[in-house]
Amino acid sequence: MLPVVAALGFLHPGAALAQSTKLKERLEKATRVDCTFTALATGNWDGAKPKATVSAAKLETAFVDIDVDGGTAESAGDLGKTFIVVRYREGYLHFMEMSDSGPLRVTTVLAQESANGRLKAVQTRHEYTAVSLPGYTSRPEMYVGDCAVTD
């Protein structure tokens, strides 16, 4: 299969490059990003042995007032509006939020289409609490989904 994919890339390299450039420009100019994540991998430990569980998810979050050049945004997610650090690099738009209570959340939007003009995205939550409560992040999590990008 790899030779077929490589051959297709050689047939229309200009089209692939133009598509990639347009998607990168969308990320560089983003002022709002609305994300939906539908797959979840949760990390935990069984004694000293790490393990992960995969399940379906329904997580929505939005980043607003994005200033890529200034490196700032606000999050309008499940924790209310909070300050976000933003960085764009070569097809990756990163949002980083460190809570006053310690946990870290990182969301990355990729310059790769999923469907209907939306872009692939990943959110990780670096968090651990002694007690696991349903509906709350209490273990490390990685969400996979996509985002609508507005400029």
Steps between C-alpha positions, in 0.01 A plus 500: 500500500784742574621503135147590386479790746846621398408478131184705556705768671726525195204532261366819661764638740386858436142425609615332821736789578231762431253315727759477777589869466133606519442293813812642665383854418160425658674400822729805496197733463265319741295718735263228624524121514204274589600139571314174539682193628339158459769251605670479840800311632531508881823411674531341841721267698427147612739499793824612335398389148367772265187425300261682265132462425338622179136608480260725313468857623301817445715797599455848356724797565560839339790741487405864444674835464798319348802722435758271336760777469455605864485138619172528690141374496220423739331165549124473525494133602376304798706706748370836379711769338868471582824644362670287235852513353497456120784397269490429127781305332504350149147358484442457874290742705554434873288621793647448848312555825654447841245514779571684824438166671771324294350303209619568144289481183648519152291512183663475158320570173673354194510644148330180379136477400271244660162568330282795397787749527575407861858434612633204699574570867624343823452611862700357789420548865785448743318446825472250785287486814487225761125457453353439156166675447284428192475805272816665636859467385682308771751303291718594200283527187550540126204603283499473120262691272485806277442874505332773298741791451374856451714795395 
